[in-house]
Amino acid sequence: MPLARSRLGLLLLGALLTFVVYLLLPAAQQEPHVAGARPAPEKQGRRVANVTVHVGTVSGEPPVFYREALAGPQASGTASPGRLDVLFLHGQAFTSKTWEALGTLALLAGEGYRAVAIDLPGYGNSPPSEIVSKAQDRVAFLDYVFQELGMQRPILVSPSMSGRFALPFLLARGEHLAGFVPVAPVGTKDYTAEQYQQVQTPTLIMYGDRDTTLGPQALQSLRHLPRHRVTMVPNAGHACYLDKPEEFHQALLGFLHQLN
């Protein structure tokens, strides 16, 4: 009798454990949920990475800074009719804060533009993401950034490393950009003159005169864009916007004013 009771107890305990595991299994399989957030699109079963966003504000207004999963609240609302959106990417050694520290975001906001800078995946406060390892994935990534930030045909500013994101987008979705500002971007040699000649996006090619590698190399490829102009920033290196911010800002604003 004691043996039978022991067996019965073990059977009941096993059934109880099975029931508990059954209840917990669906919750373990679900993604963590952020209150108020909509699901981000998936690429081969993986979510779009979080992105840090800085938004330019007029002098005297509190800065807008938040982190979102590209599915949360939009940055400072959507663009109003007639106002151009400007999205700033960054180089490998920099983040979105670079444009804030230079005063670029505040300057453009004061001129009536909606200026936004983001940390690309794996930089600044944005965690790494495997979904941007391929060119087509980076195109989809920027497409979704524009969508979630409410940007319709923005101007894309792309220095150095960020060319890996901007150039594939330019060639695949050039009609979705009102303008393009490459600042000695990488990856220009990955595309042919014929591919560049198909793009009708107004472009301002910028580089520093002391940048003797990426600057001239990018110019050699990008000069095949039909609607381009070139600004060489004097006495400036690869990050010409850091060396000569006033000259950089002047050239950028001149280009934006022409687009208006």
Short mmCIF file of the C-alpha atoms (twelve columns), coordinates in Angstrom:
data_MODEL
# 
_entry.id   MODEL 
# 
loop_
_atom_site.group_PDB 
_atom_site.id 
_atom_site.type_symbol 
_atom_site.label_atom_id 
_atom_site.label_alt_id 
_atom_site.label_comp_id 
_atom_site.label_asym_id 
_atom_site.label_seq_id 
_atom_site.Cartn_x 
_atom_site.Cartn_y 
_atom_site.Cartn_z 
_atom_site.pdbx_PDB_model_num 
ATOM 1   C CA . MET A 1   0.000  0.000  0.000   1 
ATOM 2   C CA . PRO A 2   2.735  2.591  0.828   1 
ATOM 3   C CA . LEU A 3   4.380  1.753  -2.530  1 
ATOM 4   C CA . ALA A 4   1.125  2.315  -4.404  1 
ATOM 5   C CA . ARG A 5   0.627  5.639  -2.660  1 
ATOM 6   C CA . SER A 6   4.164  6.720  -3.599  1 
ATOM 7   C CA . ARG A 7   3.547  5.865  -7.250  1 
ATOM 8   C CA . LEU A 8   0.239  7.745  -7.220  1 
ATOM 9   C CA . GLY A 9   1.964  10.787 -5.679  1 
ATOM 10  C CA . LEU A 10  4.660  10.781 -8.362  1 
ATOM 11  C CA . LEU A 11  2.044  10.555 -11.116 1 
ATOM 12  C CA . LEU A 12  0.115  13.505 -9.673  1 
ATOM 13  C CA . LEU A 13  3.308  15.563 -9.332  1 
ATOM 14  C CA . GLY A 14  4.270  14.836 -12.963 1 
ATOM 15  C CA . ALA A 15  0.822  15.856 -14.183 1 
ATOM 16  C CA . LEU A 16  1.027  19.103 -12.198 1 
ATOM 17  C CA . LEU A 17  4.453  19.966 -13.639 1 
ATOM 18  C CA . THR A 18  3.225  19.238 -17.184 1 
ATOM 19  C CA . PHE A 19  0.261  21.585 -16.668 1 
ATOM 20  C CA . VAL A 20  2.498  24.389 -15.350 1 
ATOM 21  C CA . VAL A 21  4.890  24.064 -18.319 1 
ATOM 22  C CA . TYR A 22  1.911  24.153 -20.701 1 
ATOM 23  C CA . LEU A 23  0.709  27.435 -19.167 1 
ATOM 24  C CA . LEU A 24  4.132  29.092 -19.296 1 
ATOM 25  C CA . LEU A 25  5.161  27.994 -22.795 1 
ATOM 26  C CA . PRO A 26  3.120  30.553 -24.854 1 
ATOM 27  C CA . ALA A 27  4.393  33.446 -22.739 1 
ATOM 28  C CA . ALA A 28  8.007  32.327 -23.205 1 
ATOM 29  C CA . GLN A 29  7.586  32.236 -26.963 1 
ATOM 30  C CA . GLN A 30  6.216  35.789 -27.240 1 
ATOM 31  C CA . GLU A 31  8.381  38.835 -27.932 1 
ATOM 32  C CA . PRO A 32  8.617  41.427 -25.153 1 
ATOM 33  C CA . HIS A 33  5.899  44.057 -25.630 1 
ATOM 34  C CA . VAL A 34  6.434  47.792 -25.356 1 
ATOM 35  C CA . ALA A 35  3.381  49.679 -24.213 1 
ATOM 36  C CA . GLY A 36  1.873  51.715 -27.022 1 
ATOM 37  C CA . ALA A 37  4.234  50.323 -29.661 1 
ATOM 38  C CA . ARG A 38  3.215  48.732 -32.927 1 
ATOM 39  C CA . PRO A 39  5.036  45.625 -34.125 1 
ATOM 40  C CA . ALA A 40  8.075  46.389 -36.254 1 
ATOM 41  C CA . PRO A 41  8.297  44.596 -39.605 1 
ATOM 42  C CA . GLU A 42  10.295 41.412 -39.646 1 
ATOM 43  C CA . LYS A 43  12.998 40.314 -42.044 1 
ATOM 44  C CA . GLN A 44  13.536 36.573 -41.994 1 
ATOM 45  C CA . GLY A 45  11.957 36.402 -38.548 1 
ATOM 46  C CA . ARG A 46  14.039 39.191 -36.976 1 
ATOM 47  C CA . ARG A 47  12.857 42.548 -35.732 1 
ATOM 48  C CA . VAL A 48  14.115 45.926 -36.895 1 
ATOM 49  C CA . ALA A 49  16.685 47.262 -34.430 1 
ATOM 50  C CA . ASN A 50  16.082 50.106 -32.018 1 
ATOM 51  C CA . VAL A 51  17.319 53.476 -33.180 1 
ATOM 52  C CA . THR A 52  18.314 56.576 -31.246 1 
ATOM 53  C CA . VAL A 53  16.810 59.758 -32.637 1 
ATOM 54  C CA . HIS A 54  17.795 63.406 -32.144 1 
ATOM 55  C CA . VAL A 55  15.466 66.112 -33.422 1 
ATOM 56  C CA . GLY A 56  16.547 69.674 -34.090 1 
ATOM 57  C CA . THR A 57  14.753 72.386 -32.126 1 
ATOM 58  C CA . VAL A 58  14.732 76.146 -32.357 1 
ATOM 59  C CA . SER A 59  17.052 77.932 -29.911 1 
ATOM 60  C CA . GLY A 60  15.396 78.308 -26.516 1 
ATOM 61  C CA . GLU A 61  13.200 75.238 -26.844 1 
ATOM 62  C CA . PRO A 62  13.973 72.104 -24.815 1 
ATOM 63  C CA . PRO A 63  15.814 69.437 -26.846 1 
ATOM 64  C CA . VAL A 64  13.865 66.416 -27.994 1 
ATOM 65  C CA . PHE A 65  15.691 63.172 -27.269 1 
ATOM 66  C CA . TYR A 66  14.239 59.716 -27.030 1 
ATOM 67  C CA . ARG A 67  14.831 56.154 -28.033 1 
ATOM 68  C CA . GLU A 68  12.268 54.163 -29.934 1 
ATOM 69  C CA . ALA A 69  11.924 50.765 -31.575 1 
ATOM 70  C CA . LEU A 70  10.942 52.464 -34.832 1 
ATOM 71  C CA . ALA A 71  7.413  51.746 -33.766 1 
ATOM 72  C CA . GLY A 72  6.814  54.244 -30.995 1 
ATOM 73  C CA . PRO A 73  5.819  57.932 -31.090 1 
ATOM 74  C CA . GLN A 74  6.960  59.890 -34.121 1 
ATOM 75  C CA . ALA A 75  9.729  62.448 -33.724 1 
ATOM 76  C CA . SER A 76  8.174  65.862 -33.233 1 
ATOM 77  C CA . GLY A 77  5.195  64.988 -35.425 1 
ATOM 78  C CA . THR A 78  5.099  64.785 -39.188 1 
ATOM 79  C CA . ALA A 79  6.326  67.364 -41.644 1 
ATOM 80  C CA . SER A 80  3.964  70.170 -42.572 1 
ATOM 81  C CA . PRO A 81  3.291  70.986 -46.236 1 
ATOM 82  C CA . GLY A 82  6.116  72.972 -47.805 1 
ATOM 83  C CA . ARG A 83  8.649  72.105 -45.106 1 
ATOM 84  C CA . LEU A 84  11.528 69.836 -46.040 1 
ATOM 85  C CA . ASP A 85  12.693 66.965 -43.846 1 
ATOM 86  C CA . VAL A 86  16.442 66.396 -43.481 1 
ATOM 87  C CA . LEU A 87  17.749 63.096 -42.104 1 
ATOM 88  C CA . PHE A 88  21.381 62.971 -40.935 1 
ATOM 89  C CA . LEU A 89  23.319 59.717 -40.818 1 
ATOM 90  C CA . HIS A 90  26.856 59.536 -39.374 1 
ATOM 91  C CA . GLY A 91  30.340 58.169 -39.913 1 
ATOM 92  C CA . GLN A 92  31.930 55.210 -38.154 1 
ATOM 93  C CA . ALA A 93  33.621 57.271 -35.440 1 
ATOM 94  C CA . PHE A 94  30.546 59.403 -34.739 1 
ATOM 95  C CA . THR A 95  26.896 59.251 -33.672 1 
ATOM 96  C CA . SER A 96  23.738 61.311 -33.989 1 
ATOM 97  C CA . LYS A 97  25.018 63.517 -31.157 1 
ATOM 98  C CA . THR A 98  27.693 64.871 -33.494 1 
ATOM 99  C CA . TRP A 99  25.056 66.832 -35.417 1 
ATOM 100 C CA . GLU A 100 23.540 68.089 -32.192 1 
ATOM 101 C CA . ALA A 101 26.910 69.187 -30.788 1 
ATOM 102 C CA . LEU A 102 27.797 71.028 -34.009 1 
ATOM 103 C CA . GLY A 103 24.545 72.943 -33.826 1 
ATOM 104 C CA . THR A 104 23.480 71.559 -37.198 1 
ATOM 105 C CA . LEU A 105 20.082 70.331 -36.038 1 
ATOM 106 C CA . ALA A 106 19.242 73.567 -34.230 1 
ATOM 107 C CA . LEU A 107 20.447 75.651 -37.176 1 
ATOM 108 C CA . LEU A 108 18.232 73.831 -39.666 1 
ATOM 109 C CA . ALA A 109 15.274 73.867 -37.285 1 
ATOM 110 C CA . GLY A 110 15.677 77.621 -36.985 1 
ATOM 111 C CA . GLU A 111 15.573 77.849 -40.788 1 
ATOM 112 C CA . GLY A 112 12.261 76.019 -40.857 1 
ATOM 113 C CA . TYR A 113 13.465 72.514 -41.681 1 
ATOM 114 C CA . ARG A 114 12.664 69.382 -39.752 1 
ATOM 115 C CA . ALA A 115 16.158 68.068 -38.986 1 
ATOM 116 C CA . VAL A 116 16.545 64.575 -37.546 1 
ATOM 117 C CA . ALA A 117 19.690 62.566 -36.786 1 
ATOM 118 C CA . ILE A 118 19.724 58.874 -35.947 1 
ATOM 119 C CA . ASP A 119 22.233 56.394 -34.567 1 
ATOM 120 C CA . LEU A 120 22.591 53.577 -37.066 1 
ATOM 121 C CA . PRO A 121 22.369 50.007 -35.725 1 
ATOM 122 C CA . GLY A 122 25.432 49.184 -33.633 1 
ATOM 123 C CA . TYR A 123 26.391 52.830 -33.014 1 
ATOM 124 C CA . GLY A 124 25.670 55.248 -30.195 1 
ATOM 125 C CA . ASN A 125 22.695 54.005 -28.218 1 
ATOM 126 C CA . SER A 126 21.377 51.787 -31.022 1 
ATOM 127 C CA . PRO A 127 22.062 48.072 -30.501 1 
ATOM 128 C CA . PRO A 128 23.588 45.968 -33.281 1 
ATOM 129 C CA . SER A 129 21.305 44.172 -35.709 1 
ATOM 130 C CA . GLU A 130 22.038 41.392 -38.174 1 
ATOM 131 C CA . ILE A 131 19.190 42.467 -40.449 1 
ATOM 132 C CA . VAL A 132 21.296 45.268 -41.985 1 
ATOM 133 C CA . SER A 133 24.131 43.011 -43.133 1 
ATOM 134 C CA . LYS A 134 22.979 43.094 -46.774 1 
ATOM 135 C CA . ALA A 135 22.405 46.069 -49.063 1 
ATOM 136 C CA . GLN A 136 18.741 45.242 -49.669 1 
ATOM 137 C CA . ASP A 137 18.198 45.016 -45.911 1 
ATOM 138 C CA . ARG A 138 19.719 48.461 -45.408 1 
ATOM 139 C CA . VAL A 139 17.399 49.841 -48.078 1 
ATOM 140 C CA . ALA A 140 14.427 48.343 -46.245 1 
ATOM 141 C CA . PHE A 141 15.765 49.709 -42.968 1 
ATOM 142 C CA . LEU A 142 15.916 53.315 -44.223 1 
ATOM 143 C CA . ASP A 143 12.555 52.894 -45.933 1 
ATOM 144 C CA . TYR A 144 11.052 51.964 -42.581 1 
ATOM 145 C CA . VAL A 145 12.852 54.794 -40.768 1 
ATOM 146 C CA . PHE A 146 11.307 57.311 -43.168 1 
ATOM 147 C CA . GLN A 147 7.907  55.722 -42.775 1 
ATOM 148 C CA . GLU A 148 7.936  55.704 -38.987 1 
ATOM 149 C CA . LEU A 149 9.295  59.244 -38.715 1 
ATOM 150 C CA . GLY A 150 6.632  60.465 -41.105 1 
ATOM 151 C CA . MET A 151 9.166  61.635 -43.695 1 
ATOM 152 C CA . GLN A 152 8.023  61.991 -47.283 1 
ATOM 153 C CA . ARG A 153 10.859 62.569 -49.760 1 
ATOM 154 C CA . PRO A 154 13.455 63.861 -47.250 1 
ATOM 155 C CA . ILE A 155 16.966 65.102 -47.938 1 
ATOM 156 C CA . LEU A 156 19.468 62.449 -46.862 1 
ATOM 157 C CA . VAL A 157 22.871 63.566 -45.506 1 
ATOM 158 C CA . SER A 158 25.373 60.716 -45.574 1 
ATOM 159 C CA . PRO A 159 29.002 60.998 -44.435 1 
ATOM 160 C CA . SER A 160 31.614 58.271 -44.691 1 
ATOM 161 C CA . MET A 161 30.533 54.858 -43.348 1 
ATOM 162 C CA . SER A 162 26.829 55.654 -43.716 1 
ATOM 163 C CA . GLY A 163 27.277 55.397 -47.479 1 
ATOM 164 C CA . ARG A 164 26.697 51.673 -46.978 1 
ATOM 165 C CA . PHE A 165 23.095 52.626 -46.127 1 
ATOM 166 C CA . ALA A 166 22.552 55.725 -48.262 1 
ATOM 167 C CA . LEU A 167 23.986 54.614 -51.608 1 
ATOM 168 C CA . PRO A 168 21.913 51.421 -51.966 1 
ATOM 169 C CA . PHE A 169 18.843 53.462 -51.036 1 
ATOM 170 C CA . LEU A 170 19.708 56.194 -53.538 1 
ATOM 171 C CA . LEU A 171 20.044 53.733 -56.393 1 
ATOM 172 C CA . ALA A 172 16.963 51.717 -55.456 1 
ATOM 173 C CA . ARG A 173 14.651 54.471 -54.170 1 
ATOM 174 C CA . GLY A 174 16.140 57.699 -55.481 1 
ATOM 175 C CA . GLU A 175 12.701 59.038 -56.381 1 
ATOM 176 C CA . HIS A 176 11.807 58.896 -52.679 1 
ATOM 177 C CA . LEU A 177 14.453 61.522 -51.855 1 
ATOM 178 C CA . ALA A 178 14.103 65.264 -52.439 1 
ATOM 179 C CA . GLY A 179 17.883 65.596 -52.219 1 
ATOM 180 C CA . PHE A 180 21.083 63.773 -51.366 1 
ATOM 181 C CA . VAL A 181 24.198 65.129 -49.630 1 
ATOM 182 C CA . PRO A 182 27.062 62.602 -49.653 1 
ATOM 183 C CA . VAL A 183 30.101 63.672 -47.621 1 
ATOM 184 C CA . ALA A 184 32.959 61.456 -48.843 1 
ATOM 185 C CA . PRO A 185 30.875 58.292 -48.402 1 
ATOM 186 C CA . VAL A 186 32.258 54.774 -48.596 1 
ATOM 187 C CA . GLY A 187 31.010 52.217 -51.101 1 
ATOM 188 C CA . THR A 188 30.823 54.448 -54.168 1 
ATOM 189 C CA . LYS A 189 32.968 52.050 -56.222 1 
ATOM 190 C CA . ASP A 190 30.397 49.286 -55.744 1 
ATOM 191 C CA . TYR A 191 28.217 50.777 -58.479 1 
ATOM 192 C CA . THR A 192 28.751 51.556 -62.142 1 
ATOM 193 C CA . ALA A 193 28.569 54.855 -63.993 1 
ATOM 194 C CA . GLU A 194 25.460 53.585 -65.772 1 
ATOM 195 C CA . GLN A 195 23.719 52.952 -62.450 1 
ATOM 196 C CA . TYR A 196 24.491 56.445 -61.198 1 
ATOM 197 C CA . GLN A 197 23.290 57.968 -64.462 1 
ATOM 198 C CA . GLN A 198 19.820 56.566 -63.854 1 
ATOM 199 C CA . VAL A 199 19.386 58.593 -60.644 1 
ATOM 200 C CA . GLN A 200 17.639 61.958 -60.956 1 
ATOM 201 C CA . THR A 201 17.926 63.023 -57.298 1 
ATOM 202 C CA . PRO A 202 19.465 66.503 -56.828 1 
ATOM 203 C CA . THR A 203 22.822 65.918 -55.145 1 
ATOM 204 C CA . LEU A 204 25.386 68.048 -53.320 1 
ATOM 205 C CA . ILE A 205 28.741 66.221 -53.262 1 
ATOM 206 C CA . MET A 206 30.885 67.487 -50.377 1 
ATOM 207 C CA . TYR A 207 34.404 66.697 -49.183 1 
ATOM 208 C CA . GLY A 208 37.391 68.378 -47.538 1 
ATOM 209 C CA . ASP A 209 40.380 69.382 -49.638 1 
ATOM 210 C CA . ARG A 210 42.718 67.560 -47.212 1 
ATOM 211 C CA . ASP A 211 40.820 64.303 -47.674 1 
ATOM 212 C CA . THR A 212 43.064 62.750 -50.308 1 
ATOM 213 C CA . THR A 213 41.532 59.257 -50.229 1 
ATOM 214 C CA . LEU A 214 37.764 58.884 -49.817 1 
ATOM 215 C CA . GLY A 215 36.935 62.413 -50.969 1 
ATOM 216 C CA . PRO A 216 38.384 62.179 -54.517 1 
ATOM 217 C CA . GLN A 217 37.401 58.525 -54.779 1 
ATOM 218 C CA . ALA A 218 33.763 59.298 -53.996 1 
ATOM 219 C CA . LEU A 219 33.791 62.270 -56.364 1 
ATOM 220 C CA . GLN A 220 35.075 60.113 -59.209 1 
ATOM 221 C CA . SER A 221 32.022 57.857 -58.923 1 
ATOM 222 C CA . LEU A 222 29.347 60.328 -57.826 1 
ATOM 223 C CA . ARG A 223 30.106 62.803 -60.616 1 
ATOM 224 C CA . HIS A 224 28.123 60.444 -62.874 1 
ATOM 225 C CA . LEU A 225 24.932 61.529 -61.086 1 
ATOM 226 C CA . PRO A 226 23.185 63.753 -63.648 1 
ATOM 227 C CA . ARG A 227 21.919 66.404 -61.201 1 
ATOM 228 C CA . HIS A 228 24.941 67.013 -58.998 1 
ATOM 229 C CA . ARG A 229 27.005 69.933 -57.796 1 
ATOM 230 C CA . VAL A 230 30.310 69.800 -55.897 1 
ATOM 231 C CA . THR A 231 31.516 71.709 -52.838 1 
ATOM 232 C CA . MET A 232 35.098 71.197 -51.699 1 
ATOM 233 C CA . VAL A 233 35.526 72.570 -48.177 1 
ATOM 234 C CA . PRO A 234 38.913 74.325 -47.885 1 
ATOM 235 C CA . ASN A 235 41.388 73.410 -45.119 1 
ATOM 236 C CA . ALA A 236 39.235 70.479 -44.024 1 
ATOM 237 C CA . GLY A 237 39.880 66.762 -43.711 1 
ATOM 238 C CA . HIS A 238 37.636 63.733 -44.093 1 
ATOM 239 C CA . ALA A 239 35.108 64.961 -41.519 1 
ATOM 240 C CA . CYS A 240 34.916 68.396 -43.151 1 
ATOM 241 C CA . TYR A 241 31.794 69.286 -41.146 1 
ATOM 242 C CA . LEU A 242 33.882 69.069 -37.954 1 
ATOM 243 C CA . ASP A 243 36.882 70.977 -39.285 1 
ATOM 244 C CA . LYS A 244 34.893 73.767 -40.922 1 
ATOM 245 C CA . PRO A 245 31.321 73.697 -39.613 1 
ATOM 246 C CA . GLU A 246 30.436 77.204 -40.784 1 
ATOM 247 C CA . GLU A 247 31.498 76.492 -44.362 1 
ATOM 248 C CA . PHE A 248 29.714 73.154 -44.247 1 
ATOM 249 C CA . HIS A 249 26.511 74.701 -42.921 1 
ATOM 250 C CA . GLN A 250 26.630 77.493 -45.486 1 
ATOM 251 C CA . ALA A 251 26.944 75.045 -48.391 1 
ATOM 252 C CA . LEU A 252 24.238 72.767 -46.988 1 
ATOM 253 C CA . LEU A 253 21.759 75.593 -46.443 1 
ATOM 254 C CA . GLY A 254 22.436 76.954 -49.926 1 
ATOM 255 C CA . PHE A 255 21.578 73.551 -51.372 1 
ATOM 256 C CA . LEU A 256 18.431 73.227 -49.245 1 
ATOM 257 C CA . HIS A 257 17.240 76.705 -50.196 1 
ATOM 258 C CA . GLN A 258 17.566 75.803 -53.859 1 
ATOM 259 C CA . LEU A 259 15.430 72.716 -53.309 1 
ATOM 260 C CA . ASN A 260 12.745 74.858 -51.708 1 
# 
